[in-house]
Amino acid sequence: MTTLWALPTIEITELTGVRESRPAAVLTGERSWGAVSPLLDLPIVVQAEPNRVDIDYMEELSAGLPSQAEVIYAVGGGLVADVAKYVGHARRLPVVLIPTALSVDGFFTPIVAARSAGSVHYVETGPASKVIVDWSVIRNAPLNVRGAAIVELLTITTGLLDWRYAAERNQNPKSEAYQTWVAEIMASIARQAFKIAERVGRGEVEALRALLDLVCLEVRITSQIGHTRPQEGSEQFFAYAYESRRARAKPIPYADMVGPGILIGTAFHGQNVASIRTTLEAAGVRLNALPSEEIRDTIKILPDYVKKHKLPYSILNETDLTTERVDEIMRVTGLG
């Protein structure tokens, strides 16, 4: 069966006006909860701070959820949103998401980017029941995450290149066949993201609202066609590979990995890196958060990584990475 999912209900309102009578399980992070808890009045039965989206870990959280909980609230960023959607789906409970930054499109998607065996595997959970957006909360988020969901739109630039690259070599499965009308719509979304990037970086509510609208359009299109090829290619494969190689105590912000990944994917395709770098920086995306040697080491293993994990066909499948080529990519992207 194929399900064409709708977006969650999105309420734009002040959190002080939120009313909840159902016993709630709250998933959050320390900084996020500190910023939002004074504004919320929830009947909490349990509260947890998830730190990863591994499938086994989320299964444990689902199994340990108290039976009294009738609704799940996620307060924070993309990680807690994904965990909440997974647990809600597993326990058949409604899920309410309260973003503290517009950091990812996962608040609005019907899927969870779960980690397993060193890569990302999408799990279809259906969308959250509701997303509550308070612009005063979003505006006060740190610059590097406040509007970081713009990377979800800028990945379209490399995602479309890889999708078309695969199509030209007859490497797309029938279910992910290249469709010109989809590419045109997604490209127009990316063009608008370029236009609003600087104002997103300044935290202007009008621009953040435009970002919200564009992200919802991107999610709606990919949900409609049943896959994410138009905005997922070599740039995100870099992020998956980087994350899988790095032992860490804390999750790495999504944009910190995918931002550099966009530059790397752009360089692989021989496109203009300077303009997209300027756009990412204007939006507040950090491009210097990852150690350059770790970036270099990850680039080296990318062709083998995508083949090992059977990731969608991209330019990486036909790339022979010499030391000179890696050096050139580091130089062109400014990541070295």
JOLIN-V96392 format. One line per field, one symbol per residue. burial: I if it has 24 or more other C-alpha atoms within 12 Angstrom, else O. A space follows every 10 residues. Layout:
BEGIN
burial=???
END
This chain:
BEGIN
burial=OOOOIIIIOI OOOOIOOIOO OOIIIIIIIO OIIOIIIOOI OIOIOIIIII IIIIIOOIIO IIOOIOOOII IIIIIIIIII IIIIIIIIII IOIIIIIIII IIIIIIIIII IIIIIOOIII OIIIIIIIII IIIIIIIIII IIIIIIIIII IIIIIIIIII IIIIIIIOOO OIOOOIIIOO OIIOIIIOII OIIIIIIIII IIIIIOIIII IIIIIIIIII IIIOIIIIII IIIIIIIIII IIIIOOOOOO IIIIIIIIII IIIIIIIIIO OOIOOIIIII IIIIIIIIOI OIOIIIIIII IIIOIIOOOO IIIIIIIOOO IOOOOIIOII OIIOII
END
